[in-house]
Amino acid sequence: MQKLLTGTWLLVTLNLIAFGQGQEADLMRQVDDLLLNSAFTEALALLEKESGHASSILLQNKKAEVLTRNGNLEEAEKLLHTIQQQITAQPDDYLEAVTRSNIGFLQLNQ
C-alpha cells in the first residue's frame, strides 16, 4: 500500500511539473513568434498577462530581451540586475548563461 501511494504521488508530481513546463514552453514559443514579427509591445503584454508576479527566471529573461528589442534599455538593465541577484541566491549555470547572454545583447544595443 505504501509503495502504491508513493508511486501515485510521484506520478502526480511529475505530471504537474511537466504541465507547468509545457505552459511555459508554449508561452515562450508565442513570445518568440511575436518577436520574429517585430510585435514587441504585444510580446511584452503577453508576458505580463500570462506570467504574473511569480514568473520564472527564464520568463524574466525573455521579458528583458523584449524590453531590449523594444528600446526600453534602462528597464531591461534593472530587470537583468534583479535576475542576477536571484541567480546568486539560487545558482543555476544554465540560467546564468541565459542571463549573461541577455546582458551582452543589452550592451550591444546601448
N, C-alpha and C positions, 0 to 999 in steps of 0.2 A: 504494500500500500504506500509506504514511504517513497519507494522508487517511482511509483506511478505519479504521485504528487510532485515530486522533484522534476520528473520528465515533463509533466504538463506545464509546470511553472517555467521551465527552461524554454519550451516551445512558445508559450505566450510572450515571454520576454523578447525572444528573438524576432517574433512577428512584429511586435511593437517597434523595435529598433529598425527593422527593415522598412516598415511602413513610414516611419519618421524620415529615414534617409531617402526613401522614394519620393516623398513630398518635397524635400529639399532639392533633390536632383531635378525634379520637374520644374521647380521654381527657377533653378539655375539655368535650365535649358530655355525657359521662356524669356528670362532676362537676357541671355546671350543672343537669342533671336532678335530681340528689340535692339540690342547694341549693334548687331550687324546691319540693321536698317537705320541706324543713327537716331533711334527714338529714345534719347537719353531721359527725357522728362517722364515718359511712360514707364521706362525701366525702373527709374527711381521710385515712382508712385507704386508700382507693383511690389517692389522690395519692401517699401514701408508698410504697405497694406497687408501683405502676406506674412512677413517675418515677425512683426510685432516687436515688443521690447526685449524679449528673451531670444533674440536671433543668435545663430551660431557664429563662430569666428569666421567661418567660410563665407557666410552670407554678409557679414560685416565687411569682409574684404571685397566682395562683389559690389557692395554699395560704395566703397571707396573708389573702386575702378570706375563706376558710373559717374560719381562726382568728379573725378579727374577728367574723364572724357567730356563731361558737360561744362568744364571750365571752373567748377567750384573747388579750386585748389586748396584754399585755406580750410574749408570744411573737410575735405579729403585728408589733409595733413593731420587735423585734430583726431579724426576717426582712426587713422593708422597709428597715431601715438597711443590712443586708448587700447587698440588691439595689441600693440606691443606690450603694454602693461599687463594685459590679460594673459598673454603667452608667457611672460616672465613668471607669473603666478602659477600657471599650469603649462609647463614646457611641452611642446609638440613640434618635432622637427619639420613635418610636412606643413603645418600651419605657419610656422616661422618662415619657411621658404616662400610660401604664397604671399605672406605679408611683405617680405623683403622685395619680392618681385613688384608688388604694387607700389612700394616706396620708390623703387627705381623708375617705374613708369611715371610716377608723380614728379620726380626730379627732372625727368626728360621733358616734361610739359611745363615746368616752371620757367 
